[in-house]
Amino acid sequence: MKVKFLSWMGSFLSTLALLVPPVSFSAEPVIINQGPEWTASARKDFYSRDQGSRIMPLRWIAALKQIDGQPFMADSLGRYGYLPNKASRPAGLPIGFTVARGNEEQEIGMNCSACHTRQIEVNGTAYLIDGGPGIVDFQSFLTDLDTAVNTVLTNDQAFTDFAHAVLGPSAAVKDKKTLREAVKAWHLPYHTLMKRALPSQPWGPARLDAVSMIFNRLAGLDIGSPPTYMIPENIQPAIAPVRYPFLWNAAIQDKTQWPGFASNGNDILGLSRNLGEVYGVFGIFRPKKDAWRLLGIDYLHKNSAEFQGLGALEDLVKKIGPPKWPWGADQALANKGKEIFARKADQGGCVDCHGIRPGQTRFPDRKTWATPIMDVGTDSKEYEVLGRTVKTGVLEGAKIPFLAKALEPVDTAFNVLGTSVIGSILQYYVPVLMKNENEAGVKGVQSLFTPETESLRDAFIAPRAAAKPSYAYEARVLEGIWAAAPYLHNGSVPTLSELLKPAAERVSAFRIGPAYDIVNVGLAVEQTRFDYTLETTDCSDRNSGNSRCGHEFGTTLSADEKKALLEYLKTL
């Protein structure tokens, strides 16, 4: 027993050593004021709270190497834009990367802060904005992780080095063989997902096709038959990129997701939104049929979702206030801009779509803000994604009584996601559903639903099919909008100044990175952080996923009026 413990401890210490960054961090960023509730302790919790994402064993990622031979975690993944977290345990993990106990050992995962924490740079100073759209290159991270693991499996020396780091120098041959088989089993679904889903035209930093990847991960890797659980043909190219939304005020919107398909505004609807995200970001689902359960499916069979952690993260999101503009503003000019903001849309104003007004009241007496879903003529690619169909696998026939129709053998990926999320929540929060109806002693399932769980009826409402392509996306309250570039739902416009130009006059290509232009309010022209230029399309191709067309509001304002409006938007 003592020998085993010492061996384990040596391996553990080795893992910690590999995760510690080899270089010192740059100067501390300026922490933007985001309200009195957003404290240092809340921030620390937000950066590390486990939500149930499981990428791989911690020891594995610590042992992986980049192509150049450097440890995969050498720069705390800063090369992809992820931000250092000096409070991480173990040291060396970036913001939003978590560690939790998996089935057999500690595993690394991600939470929402990995992609919703922003750092910008102005005149050599960095500014940290929590809940802001991350300027991260998620696709490159996914691709490089695939390459690193594939190298371990195809290069004998690479595997020897990997096994030495994971198992220690005295590992038995059988243990090395077991490790190789475990890595192969991990890599098969992951590589299948990467090969089939990742687009040839990269999303680039600050963008990803989140909905497609959630559909692909859930329908392609989790609802097939064991042992692989895969249905590869359900995985499609993720070619409808969007920019990461900002999180402040998200909890009080009456609808979320860019097309507005997710109802929102109370805790259980917030959970449904966040659970869907977990299933797309390395969460493990893998339901199975079970006739002894009232729902006919065991949704929690191998479910890695951390429901308590998700609840805690939602409570933290509620505390994140919009970031305060830190550079000072011309108040007289801003006052003129406020008057322009309050005009009707046809007069160049913003309040019709972006003003604060009451939305639906959710149980228990929770007030929300209305989130208009407006057709502003931008890009329709997102709606193609929402109409995708998939084989339903083990979920065929699954039905949530009073909430959804039974799934057909081939159904929409949207319905598969809705059924998976709602079924998981109900099974977790209504324990009687885990028993046979006769054993539960109830007359029907309906009696088990509370007013709050009843709100799940509207958790996922598919946008109605239109005779023509749809360009309807959510119009959010603009508090903190200065910190959310690039703009439009697909991130195809670099600055607010550029957005106030007619689509035909907007730049067709721009670089993406953290360097910020506080005059034009958005991404600076010169960027050095990433070697990536986003190429957009004009109004002749509004189904490219990258069209800069639409949202012509305010384009007819004079130069002085535009300047005043921008000054006011800085103050929100």
VEXTOR-940861 format. One record per residue (C-alpha): residue in one letter; x, y, z. Coordinates in Angstrom, 1 decimal, padded with zeros to 4 digits, always signed. Example, Ala and Ser with C-alpha at 12.3 -4.5 7.8 and 13.67 -1.06 7.14 Angstrom:
GUKE|A|+012.3|-004.5|+007.8
GUKE|S|+013.7|-001.1|+007.1
***
This chain:
GUKE|M|+000.0|+000.0|+000.0
GUKE|K|+002.9|+002.4|+000.9
GUKE|V|+004.6|+001.7|-002.4
GUKE|K|+001.4|+002.4|-004.3
GUKE|F|+000.8|+005.6|-002.5
GUKE|L|+004.4|+006.9|-003.1
GUKE|S|+004.1|+006.0|-006.7
GUKE|W|+000.8|+007.8|-007.0
GUKE|M|+002.2|+010.8|-005.1
GUKE|G|+005.2|+011.0|-007.4
GUKE|S|+002.9|+010.9|-010.4
GUKE|F|+000.7|+013.6|-008.9
GUKE|L|+003.6|+015.9|-008.2
GUKE|S|+004.9|+015.3|-011.7
GUKE|T|+001.5|+016.4|-013.0
GUKE|L|+001.6|+019.6|-011.0
GUKE|A|+005.1|+020.4|-012.2
GUKE|L|+004.1|+020.0|-015.8
GUKE|L|+001.2|+022.3|-015.4
GUKE|V|+003.1|+025.2|-013.8
GUKE|P|+003.9|+027.7|-016.5
GUKE|P|+007.6|+028.0|-017.3
GUKE|V|+007.5|+031.8|-017.8
GUKE|S|+006.2|+034.6|-015.6
GUKE|F|+003.0|+036.3|-016.4
GUKE|S|+003.0|+039.9|-017.8
GUKE|A|+001.8|+042.9|-015.7
GUKE|E|-001.5|+042.4|-013.9
GUKE|P|-004.5|+043.7|-016.0
GUKE|V|-006.7|+046.5|-014.8
GUKE|I|-009.9|+045.0|-013.3
GUKE|I|-012.8|+046.8|-014.8
GUKE|N|-015.6|+047.9|-012.4
GUKE|Q|-018.6|+045.6|-012.8
GUKE|G|-020.6|+046.6|-009.8
GUKE|P|-020.5|+046.1|-006.1
GUKE|E|-021.7|+042.5|-006.2
GUKE|W|-018.9|+041.4|-008.4
GUKE|T|-016.2|+040.8|-005.8
GUKE|A|-012.8|+039.2|-005.9
GUKE|S|-014.2|+036.0|-004.2
GUKE|A|-017.1|+035.8|-006.8
GUKE|R|-014.6|+036.2|-009.6
GUKE|K|-012.4|+033.4|-008.2
GUKE|D|-015.4|+031.1|-007.9
GUKE|F|-016.5|+032.0|-011.5
GUKE|Y|-013.1|+031.0|-012.9
GUKE|S|-012.9|+027.6|-011.4
GUKE|R|-016.4|+026.2|-010.6
GUKE|D|-017.0|+022.7|-012.0
GUKE|Q|-020.0|+022.4|-014.3
GUKE|G|-019.5|+018.8|-015.4
GUKE|S|-017.3|+019.2|-018.5
GUKE|R|-014.7|+016.4|-018.8
GUKE|I|-012.0|+016.8|-021.4
GUKE|M|-009.6|+014.1|-020.3
GUKE|P|-007.6|+012.9|-017.3
GUKE|L|-005.5|+015.7|-015.9
GUKE|R|-002.4|+013.6|-016.0
GUKE|W|-002.9|+013.0|-019.7
GUKE|I|-003.1|+016.7|-020.7
GUKE|A|-000.1|+017.4|-018.5
GUKE|A|+001.9|+014.8|-020.3
GUKE|L|+000.9|+015.8|-023.9
GUKE|K|+003.3|+017.7|-026.1
GUKE|Q|+003.0|+020.3|-028.8
GUKE|I|+004.5|+019.7|-032.2
GUKE|D|+007.6|+021.6|-031.2
GUKE|G|+008.1|+019.3|-028.2
GUKE|Q|+007.0|+021.8|-025.6
GUKE|P|+004.4|+020.7|-023.0
GUKE|F|+000.8|+021.2|-024.3
GUKE|M|+000.0|+023.2|-021.2
GUKE|A|+003.3|+025.1|-021.3
GUKE|D|+001.9|+028.6|-021.6
GUKE|S|-001.4|+027.9|-019.8
GUKE|L|-003.0|+027.8|-023.3
GUKE|G|-002.3|+031.5|-023.7
GUKE|R|-001.4|+030.9|-027.3
GUKE|Y|-005.1|+030.4|-027.9
GUKE|G|-006.1|+033.5|-026.0
GUKE|Y|-007.1|+031.8|-022.8
GUKE|L|-006.2|+034.0|-019.8
GUKE|P|-004.0|+033.1|-016.8
GUKE|N|-005.6|+032.2|-013.5
GUKE|K|-003.1|+032.6|-010.7
GUKE|A|-005.5|+031.1|-008.2
GUKE|S|-005.9|+027.8|-010.2
GUKE|R|-005.4|+024.5|-008.4
GUKE|P|-003.3|+023.0|-009.7
GUKE|A|-001.2|+025.9|-010.9
GUKE|G|-001.0|+026.6|-014.6
GUKE|L|-004.6|+026.2|-015.6
GUKE|P|-006.2|+029.2|-017.4
GUKE|I|-009.4|+031.0|-016.4
GUKE|G|-012.3|+028.7|-017.0
GUKE|F|-010.4|+025.4|-017.0
GUKE|T|-011.6|+023.2|-014.1
GUKE|V|-010.5|+020.1|-012.3
GUKE|A|-012.9|+017.6|-010.9
GUKE|R|-013.0|+013.9|-010.0
GUKE|G|-014.1|+011.7|-012.9
GUKE|N|-014.9|+008.1|-012.8
GUKE|E|-011.4|+007.0|-011.8
GUKE|E|-009.2|+010.1|-011.4
GUKE|Q|-009.1|+013.9|-011.7
GUKE|E|-010.1|+015.3|-015.1
GUKE|I|-009.7|+018.6|-016.7
GUKE|G|-012.7|+020.4|-018.0
GUKE|M|-014.1|+023.9|-018.9
GUKE|N|-016.7|+026.2|-017.6
GUKE|C|-018.5|+029.2|-019.0
GUKE|S|-015.8|+031.7|-017.9
GUKE|A|-013.2|+030.1|-020.3
GUKE|C|-015.1|+031.6|-023.3
GUKE|H|-016.8|+034.5|-021.4
GUKE|T|-013.9|+036.4|-019.9
GUKE|R|-012.4|+039.1|-022.0
GUKE|Q|-009.0|+040.9|-021.9
GUKE|I|-008.4|+043.9|-024.1
GUKE|E|-005.4|+046.1|-024.6
GUKE|V|-005.2|+049.9|-025.0
GUKE|N|-001.9|+051.7|-025.2
GUKE|G|+000.0|+048.8|-023.7
GUKE|T|-002.3|+048.3|-020.7
GUKE|A|-004.5|+045.2|-020.4
GUKE|Y|-008.1|+045.4|-019.1
GUKE|L|-010.0|+042.4|-017.7
GUKE|I|-013.7|+042.2|-018.3
GUKE|D|-015.6|+039.3|-016.7
GUKE|G|-018.6|+037.9|-018.6
GUKE|G|-017.3|+039.5|-021.8
GUKE|P|-017.0|+037.6|-025.1
GUKE|G|-013.7|+035.7|-025.0
GUKE|I|-011.1|+036.5|-027.7
GUKE|V|-010.1|+032.9|-027.9
GUKE|D|-009.3|+030.6|-030.8
GUKE|F|-011.3|+027.5|-029.7
GUKE|Q|-010.9|+025.7|-033.1
GUKE|S|-007.1|+025.8|-032.9
GUKE|F|-007.3|+024.4|-029.4
GUKE|L|-009.5|+021.6|-030.5
GUKE|T|-007.3|+020.8|-033.6
GUKE|D|-004.0|+020.9|-031.7
GUKE|L|-005.4|+018.7|-028.9
GUKE|D|-006.4|+016.1|-031.6
GUKE|T|-002.9|+016.3|-033.1
GUKE|A|-001.2|+015.9|-029.8
GUKE|V|-003.2|+012.8|-028.9
GUKE|N|-002.8|+011.3|-032.4
GUKE|T|+001.0|+011.7|-032.1
GUKE|V|+001.0|+009.7|-028.9
GUKE|L|-000.9|+006.9|-030.7
GUKE|T|+001.2|+006.9|-033.9
GUKE|N|+004.7|+007.7|-032.7
GUKE|D|+006.4|+005.0|-030.5
GUKE|Q|+008.8|+007.5|-028.8
GUKE|A|+005.9|+009.9|-028.1
GUKE|F|+003.9|+007.2|-026.5
GUKE|T|+006.9|+006.1|-024.4
GUKE|D|+007.4|+009.6|-023.1
GUKE|F|+003.7|+010.0|-022.5
GUKE|A|+003.4|+006.7|-020.6
GUKE|H|+006.5|+007.7|-018.5
GUKE|A|+004.9|+011.0|-017.5
GUKE|V|+001.5|+009.4|-016.8
GUKE|L|+002.5|+006.2|-015.1
GUKE|G|+006.0|+006.8|-013.9
GUKE|P|+009.3|+005.3|-015.0
GUKE|S|+008.6|+001.9|-013.5
GUKE|A|+005.2|+001.2|-015.0
GUKE|A|+004.5|-002.4|-016.0
GUKE|V|+004.0|-003.4|-019.6
GUKE|K|+000.4|-004.4|-019.0
GUKE|D|-000.3|-000.9|-017.5
GUKE|K|+001.2|+000.7|-020.5
GUKE|K|-001.0|-001.4|-022.8
GUKE|T|-004.0|-000.5|-020.7
GUKE|L|-003.1|+003.2|-021.0
GUKE|R|-002.7|+002.9|-024.8
GUKE|E|-006.2|+001.3|-025.1
GUKE|A|-007.7|+004.0|-022.9
GUKE|V|-006.2|+006.7|-025.1
GUKE|K|-007.4|+005.0|-028.3
GUKE|A|-010.9|+004.8|-026.8
GUKE|W|-010.8|+008.5|-025.9
GUKE|H|-009.4|+009.5|-029.3
GUKE|L|-011.8|+007.7|-031.6
GUKE|P|-014.9|+009.8|-030.8
GUKE|Y|-012.9|+013.0|-030.4
GUKE|H|-011.1|+012.6|-033.7
GUKE|T|-014.3|+011.6|-035.4
GUKE|L|-015.9|+014.8|-034.1
GUKE|M|-013.0|+017.0|-035.2
GUKE|K|-012.7|+015.4|-038.7
GUKE|R|-016.4|+015.8|-039.4
GUKE|A|-017.3|+019.0|-037.6
GUKE|L|-014.5|+021.5|-037.9
GUKE|P|-014.9|+023.7|-041.0
GUKE|S|-012.1|+024.3|-043.6
GUKE|Q|-012.6|+028.1|-043.2
GUKE|P|-011.8|+028.5|-039.5
GUKE|W|-014.1|+030.3|-037.1
GUKE|G|-011.1|+032.4|-035.9
GUKE|P|-010.7|+034.0|-032.5
GUKE|A|-013.8|+035.4|-030.8
GUKE|R|-016.2|+033.2|-032.8
GUKE|L|-017.5|+029.6|-032.9
GUKE|D|-020.5|+027.7|-034.2
GUKE|A|-021.7|+026.9|-030.8
GUKE|V|-025.1|+025.4|-031.8
GUKE|S|-023.7|+023.1|-034.4
GUKE|M|-021.0|+021.8|-032.0
GUKE|I|-023.7|+021.2|-029.3
GUKE|F|-025.8|+019.3|-031.8
GUKE|N|-022.7|+017.4|-033.1
GUKE|R|-021.4|+016.5|-029.7
GUKE|L|-024.8|+015.3|-028.3
GUKE|A|-026.2|+013.6|-031.4
GUKE|G|-022.9|+012.3|-032.8
GUKE|L|-021.1|+011.0|-029.7
GUKE|D|-023.7|+010.3|-027.0
GUKE|I|-026.9|+008.8|-028.2
GUKE|G|-025.6|+005.8|-030.2
GUKE|S|-025.3|+002.3|-028.9
GUKE|P|-022.4|+001.2|-026.6
GUKE|P|-019.5|+000.7|-026.5
GUKE|T|-018.7|+003.8|-028.7
GUKE|Y|-022.1|+005.6|-028.3
GUKE|M|-021.3|+007.2|-031.7
GUKE|I|-023.6|+008.0|-034.6
GUKE|P|-020.9|+009.6|-036.9
GUKE|E|-023.4|+010.5|-039.7
GUKE|N|-025.1|+012.9|-037.2
GUKE|I|-022.0|+015.1|-037.2
GUKE|Q|-022.1|+017.9|-039.8
GUKE|P|-019.6|+020.8|-040.6
GUKE|A|-020.0|+023.7|-038.1
GUKE|I|-020.2|+026.5|-040.6
GUKE|A|-022.5|+029.0|-038.9
GUKE|P|-020.1|+030.9|-036.6
GUKE|V|-021.3|+033.5|-034.1
GUKE|R|-019.5|+035.7|-031.7
GUKE|Y|-019.6|+034.8|-028.0
GUKE|P|-022.4|+036.8|-026.3
GUKE|F|-021.7|+038.8|-023.2
GUKE|L|-023.1|+037.4|-019.9
GUKE|W|-024.1|+040.5|-017.9
GUKE|N|-027.8|+040.9|-017.8
GUKE|A|-028.2|+037.5|-019.5
GUKE|A|-030.2|+036.1|-016.5
GUKE|I|-032.9|+038.7|-016.8
GUKE|Q|-033.5|+038.4|-020.6
GUKE|D|-036.8|+036.7|-021.4
GUKE|K|-035.1|+034.9|-024.3
GUKE|T|-031.6|+033.9|-025.1
GUKE|Q|-029.5|+032.4|-027.9
GUKE|W|-029.0|+034.5|-031.0
GUKE|P|-032.2|+033.4|-032.7
GUKE|G|-034.1|+033.7|-029.4
GUKE|F|-035.1|+030.0|-029.2
GUKE|A|-034.4|+029.5|-025.5
GUKE|S|-036.9|+030.9|-022.9
GUKE|N|-035.2|+032.5|-019.9
GUKE|G|-035.8|+034.3|-016.7
GUKE|N|-035.9|+031.9|-013.8
GUKE|D|-033.5|+029.4|-012.3
GUKE|I|-034.8|+026.3|-014.0
GUKE|L|-034.8|+027.9|-017.5
GUKE|G|-031.3|+029.2|-016.8
GUKE|L|-030.3|+025.7|-015.9
GUKE|S|-031.7|+024.4|-019.2
GUKE|R|-029.7|+027.0|-021.1
GUKE|N|-026.5|+026.1|-019.3
GUKE|L|-027.0|+022.4|-019.4
GUKE|G|-027.2|+022.5|-023.1
GUKE|E|-023.9|+024.3|-023.2
GUKE|V|-022.3|+021.6|-021.0
GUKE|Y|-023.4|+018.9|-023.3
GUKE|G|-021.6|+020.7|-026.1
GUKE|V|-018.4|+021.5|-024.2
GUKE|F|-017.0|+018.1|-023.3
GUKE|G|-019.9|+017.0|-021.1
GUKE|I|-020.8|+013.3|-021.1
GUKE|F|-024.4|+012.4|-021.6
GUKE|R|-025.0|+008.7|-022.8
GUKE|P|-028.6|+008.0|-021.8
GUKE|K|-030.1|+004.6|-022.0
GUKE|K|-033.6|+003.1|-022.4
GUKE|D|-035.2|+002.1|-019.1
GUKE|A|-038.7|+000.8|-019.0
GUKE|W|-038.9|+001.1|-015.2
GUKE|R|-038.6|+004.9|-015.3
GUKE|L|-041.6|+007.0|-015.8
GUKE|L|-039.9|+008.8|-018.7
GUKE|G|-038.8|+005.6|-020.3
GUKE|I|-035.2|+006.8|-020.5
GUKE|D|-032.4|+007.0|-017.9
GUKE|Y|-031.1|+010.5|-018.7
GUKE|L|-028.5|+010.4|-015.9
GUKE|H|-027.0|+007.0|-016.6
GUKE|K|-023.5|+008.3|-017.3
GUKE|N|-024.3|+012.0|-017.2
GUKE|S|-021.3|+014.1|-016.1
GUKE|A|-023.3|+017.4|-015.6
GUKE|E|-022.8|+019.0|-012.2
GUKE|F|-026.3|+020.5|-011.5
GUKE|Q|-025.2|+022.2|-008.3
GUKE|G|-022.2|+023.7|-010.0
GUKE|L|-024.4|+024.9|-012.8
GUKE|G|-026.8|+026.5|-010.3
GUKE|A|-023.8|+028.2|-008.6
GUKE|L|-022.5|+029.5|-011.9
GUKE|E|-025.9|+031.0|-012.8
GUKE|D|-026.0|+032.8|-009.4
GUKE|L|-022.5|+034.2|-010.2
GUKE|V|-023.6|+035.4|-013.6
GUKE|K|-026.5|+037.3|-012.0
GUKE|K|-023.8|+039.3|-010.0
GUKE|I|-021.8|+040.3|-013.0
GUKE|G|-022.6|+043.9|-013.8
GUKE|P|-022.0|+045.6|-017.2
GUKE|P|-018.4|+046.9|-017.4
GUKE|K|-017.9|+050.6|-016.7
GUKE|W|-016.1|+052.6|-019.4
GUKE|P|-012.7|+053.3|-017.7
GUKE|W|-011.3|+056.1|-019.8
GUKE|G|-013.7|+059.0|-019.2
GUKE|A|-016.3|+060.4|-021.5
GUKE|D|-017.4|+063.8|-022.8
GUKE|Q|-020.7|+064.1|-020.8
GUKE|A|-022.1|+067.0|-022.8
GUKE|L|-021.5|+065.0|-026.0
GUKE|A|-023.0|+061.8|-024.4
GUKE|N|-026.1|+063.8|-023.4
GUKE|K|-026.6|+064.7|-027.1
GUKE|G|-026.1|+061.0|-027.9
GUKE|K|-028.7|+060.0|-025.4
GUKE|E|-031.3|+062.1|-027.2
GUKE|I|-030.4|+060.4|-030.5
GUKE|F|-030.6|+056.9|-028.8
GUKE|A|-034.1|+057.7|-027.7
GUKE|R|-035.3|+058.5|-031.3
GUKE|K|-037.4|+056.1|-033.3
GUKE|A|-035.5|+053.6|-035.4
GUKE|D|-036.4|+055.2|-038.7
GUKE|Q|-034.8|+058.4|-037.3
GUKE|G|-031.6|+056.7|-036.5
GUKE|G|-032.4|+055.9|-032.9
GUKE|C|-031.9|+052.7|-030.9
GUKE|V|-034.5|+052.5|-028.1
GUKE|D|-037.1|+050.6|-030.1
GUKE|C|-034.9|+047.5|-030.3
GUKE|H|-032.4|+048.0|-027.5
GUKE|G|-034.2|+049.9|-024.8
GUKE|I|-035.1|+048.4|-021.4
GUKE|R|-038.8|+047.3|-021.2
GUKE|P|-040.6|+044.6|-019.3
GUKE|G|-040.6|+041.1|-020.6
GUKE|Q|-042.4|+038.0|-019.4
GUKE|T|-042.8|+037.4|-015.7
GUKE|R|-041.5|+034.0|-014.7
GUKE|F|-042.3|+031.9|-011.7
GUKE|P|-041.8|+032.8|-008.9
GUKE|D|-042.6|+036.4|-009.7
GUKE|R|-039.3|+036.9|-011.5
GUKE|K|-039.2|+040.0|-013.7
GUKE|T|-037.4|+039.9|-017.1
GUKE|W|-036.4|+042.3|-019.8
GUKE|A|-038.0|+041.9|-023.2
GUKE|T|-035.6|+040.7|-025.9
GUKE|P|-036.9|+041.6|-029.3
GUKE|I|-036.2|+039.0|-032.0
GUKE|M|-035.7|+041.3|-035.0
GUKE|D|-035.2|+040.6|-038.7
GUKE|V|-032.4|+043.0|-039.5
GUKE|G|-031.3|+041.4|-042.7
GUKE|T|-028.0|+040.0|-041.6
GUKE|D|-027.0|+036.4|-042.2
GUKE|S|-029.3|+033.3|-042.3
GUKE|K|-026.8|+030.5|-041.9
GUKE|E|-027.8|+029.9|-038.2
GUKE|Y|-031.3|+028.9|-039.3
GUKE|E|-030.0|+026.2|-041.5
GUKE|V|-028.3|+024.7|-038.4
GUKE|L|-031.6|+024.8|-036.4
GUKE|G|-033.4|+022.8|-039.1
GUKE|R|-030.9|+019.9|-039.2
GUKE|T|-032.2|+016.4|-038.7
GUKE|V|-030.4|+013.5|-037.0
GUKE|K|-030.9|+009.8|-036.2
GUKE|T|-032.2|+009.7|-032.6
GUKE|G|-030.5|+006.5|-031.6
GUKE|V|-031.3|+005.3|-028.0
GUKE|L|-033.7|+008.3|-027.7
GUKE|E|-036.0|+007.1|-030.4
GUKE|G|-039.5|+007.3|-028.9
GUKE|A|-038.4|+009.4|-025.9
GUKE|K|-041.2|+011.7|-024.7
GUKE|I|-041.5|+014.2|-022.0
GUKE|P|-045.2|+014.2|-021.0
GUKE|F|-046.9|+017.5|-021.4
GUKE|L|-043.7|+019.1|-022.6
GUKE|A|-042.6|+017.6|-025.9
GUKE|K|-043.6|+015.1|-028.6
GUKE|A|-042.0|+011.7|-028.8
GUKE|L|-038.9|+011.7|-030.8
GUKE|E|-039.1|+010.0|-034.3
GUKE|P|-036.4|+007.7|-035.6
GUKE|V|-035.1|+010.7|-037.5
GUKE|D|-035.9|+014.0|-035.9
GUKE|T|-034.5|+017.5|-035.6
GUKE|A|-031.3|+018.0|-033.7
GUKE|F|-033.1|+020.8|-031.9
GUKE|N|-035.8|+018.4|-030.6
GUKE|V|-033.1|+015.9|-029.5
GUKE|L|-031.4|+018.7|-027.5
GUKE|G|-034.6|+019.9|-026.0
GUKE|T|-035.6|+016.4|-024.9
GUKE|S|-032.2|+015.6|-023.6
GUKE|V|-032.0|+018.7|-021.5
GUKE|I|-035.5|+018.7|-020.1
GUKE|G|-035.4|+015.0|-019.4
GUKE|S|-032.1|+015.3|-017.5
GUKE|I|-033.5|+018.2|-015.4
GUKE|L|-036.7|+016.5|-014.6
GUKE|Q|-035.0|+013.3|-013.6
GUKE|Y|-032.6|+015.2|-011.4
GUKE|Y|-035.1|+017.5|-009.7
GUKE|V|-038.1|+015.2|-009.5
GUKE|P|-036.8|+012.0|-007.8
GUKE|V|-040.1|+010.2|-008.1
GUKE|L|-039.5|+010.0|-011.8
GUKE|M|-036.8|+007.5|-011.1
GUKE|K|-039.3|+005.0|-010.0
GUKE|N|-042.1|+002.9|-011.6
GUKE|E|-045.4|+004.9|-011.6
GUKE|N|-047.1|+002.3|-009.5
GUKE|E|-044.4|+002.4|-006.9
GUKE|A|-044.5|+006.2|-006.9
GUKE|G|-048.2|+006.0|-006.0
GUKE|V|-049.3|+008.8|-008.3
GUKE|K|-052.1|+008.9|-010.8
GUKE|G|-050.2|+010.7|-013.5
GUKE|V|-047.0|+012.4|-014.3
GUKE|Q|-048.6|+015.8|-014.5
GUKE|S|-049.1|+015.9|-010.8
GUKE|L|-045.4|+015.8|-010.3
GUKE|F|-044.7|+019.1|-012.0
GUKE|T|-044.4|+022.3|-010.1
GUKE|P|-045.1|+025.8|-011.6
GUKE|E|-041.4|+026.2|-012.1
GUKE|T|-040.9|+022.8|-013.9
GUKE|E|-043.9|+023.6|-015.9
GUKE|S|-042.0|+026.5|-017.4
GUKE|L|-039.8|+023.9|-019.1
GUKE|R|-042.6|+023.7|-021.7
GUKE|D|-041.1|+026.8|-023.3
GUKE|A|-037.4|+026.0|-022.6
GUKE|F|-036.7|+025.3|-026.3
GUKE|I|-039.0|+026.7|-028.9
GUKE|A|-037.9|+026.0|-032.5
GUKE|P|-038.1|+029.1|-034.7
GUKE|R|-040.9|+028.7|-037.2
GUKE|A|-039.9|+027.6|-040.7
GUKE|A|-040.1|+030.5|-043.1
GUKE|A|-040.8|+030.5|-046.8
GUKE|K|-037.6|+032.6|-047.2
GUKE|P|-034.4|+032.7|-045.3
GUKE|S|-034.7|+034.2|-041.8
GUKE|Y|-032.5|+036.9|-040.5
GUKE|A|-034.2|+037.4|-037.1
GUKE|Y|-031.8|+037.6|-034.1
GUKE|E|-032.0|+038.9|-030.6
GUKE|A|-031.6|+042.6|-029.9
GUKE|R|-030.1|+043.0|-026.4
GUKE|V|-030.0|+045.9|-024.0
GUKE|L|-026.8|+047.7|-024.9
GUKE|E|-025.3|+048.1|-021.4
GUKE|G|-021.6|+047.4|-021.7
GUKE|I|-021.8|+047.1|-025.5
GUKE|W|-018.5|+048.9|-025.9
GUKE|A|-016.7|+045.7|-024.6
GUKE|A|-018.4|+043.2|-027.0
GUKE|A|-016.7|+043.7|-030.4
GUKE|P|-016.9|+042.4|-033.1
GUKE|Y|-020.5|+043.2|-033.8
GUKE|L|-023.6|+041.6|-035.3
GUKE|H|-024.5|+038.1|-034.2
GUKE|N|-021.8|+036.6|-036.4
GUKE|G|-019.0|+039.1|-035.4
GUKE|S|-018.7|+040.4|-039.0
GUKE|V|-018.2|+044.1|-038.1
GUKE|P|-015.2|+045.2|-036.1
GUKE|T|-016.4|+048.4|-034.4
GUKE|L|-019.5|+050.3|-033.5
GUKE|S|-018.3|+053.1|-035.7
GUKE|E|-018.2|+050.7|-038.6
GUKE|L|-021.7|+049.4|-037.8
GUKE|L|-023.1|+052.9|-038.2
GUKE|K|-022.0|+052.8|-041.9
GUKE|P|-024.2|+051.3|-044.6
GUKE|A|-023.3|+047.6|-045.2
GUKE|A|-021.8|+048.4|-048.6
GUKE|E|-019.2|+050.7|-047.0
GUKE|R|-018.1|+048.4|-044.1
GUKE|V|-014.7|+046.8|-044.3
GUKE|S|-014.7|+043.5|-046.0
GUKE|A|-011.9|+042.0|-043.9
GUKE|F|-010.3|+042.8|-040.6
GUKE|R|-007.9|+041.2|-038.0
GUKE|I|-009.2|+039.9|-034.7
GUKE|G|-007.4|+040.3|-031.4
GUKE|P|-007.4|+042.1|-028.0
GUKE|A|-006.0|+045.4|-029.2
GUKE|Y|-008.8|+048.0|-028.8
GUKE|D|-009.8|+051.2|-030.5
GUKE|I|-011.6|+053.4|-027.9
GUKE|V|-012.4|+056.1|-030.5
GUKE|N|-014.2|+053.9|-032.9
GUKE|V|-015.2|+051.5|-030.1
GUKE|G|-014.1|+048.0|-031.1
GUKE|L|-011.2|+046.1|-032.5
GUKE|A|-008.1|+048.1|-033.5
GUKE|V|-006.9|+047.8|-037.1
GUKE|E|-003.5|+046.6|-036.0
GUKE|Q|-003.4|+043.3|-034.1
GUKE|T|-000.4|+041.2|-033.1
GUKE|R|-001.9|+038.5|-030.9
GUKE|F|-003.3|+036.2|-033.6
GUKE|D|-002.4|+035.7|-037.2
GUKE|Y|-005.9|+035.7|-038.4
GUKE|T|-008.0|+037.9|-040.7
GUKE|L|-011.7|+037.5|-041.0
GUKE|E|-013.0|+037.7|-044.6
GUKE|T|-016.6|+038.6|-044.7
GUKE|T|-019.2|+038.7|-047.5
GUKE|D|-021.5|+041.4|-048.7
GUKE|C|-025.3|+041.6|-049.2
GUKE|S|-025.1|+039.4|-052.3
GUKE|D|-024.3|+036.4|-050.0
GUKE|R|-026.3|+036.5|-046.8
GUKE|N|-026.0|+032.8|-046.2
GUKE|S|-022.2|+032.5|-045.9
GUKE|G|-022.1|+032.6|-042.1
GUKE|N|-019.9|+035.6|-042.4
GUKE|S|-022.1|+038.3|-044.1
GUKE|R|-021.6|+041.8|-042.9
GUKE|C|-025.0|+042.8|-044.4
GUKE|G|-027.9|+044.2|-042.5
GUKE|H|-028.6|+046.4|-039.4
GUKE|E|-028.7|+049.6|-041.4
GUKE|F|-030.0|+051.6|-038.3
GUKE|G|-028.3|+054.9|-037.7
GUKE|T|-026.4|+054.8|-041.0
GUKE|T|-028.1|+058.0|-042.2
GUKE|L|-027.1|+060.0|-039.1
GUKE|S|-024.6|+062.9|-039.7
GUKE|A|-021.0|+062.5|-038.6
GUKE|D|-021.5|+064.6|-035.6
GUKE|E|-024.6|+062.6|-034.6
GUKE|K|-022.8|+059.4|-034.9
GUKE|K|-020.0|+060.7|-032.8
GUKE|A|-022.5|+061.8|-030.1
GUKE|L|-024.2|+058.4|-030.2
GUKE|L|-020.9|+056.5|-029.8
GUKE|E|-020.1|+058.7|-026.8
GUKE|Y|-023.4|+057.8|-025.2
GUKE|L|-023.0|+054.1|-025.8
GUKE|K|-019.7|+054.2|-023.9
GUKE|T|-021.6|+055.3|-020.8
GUKE|L|-024.2|+052.5|-020.7
***
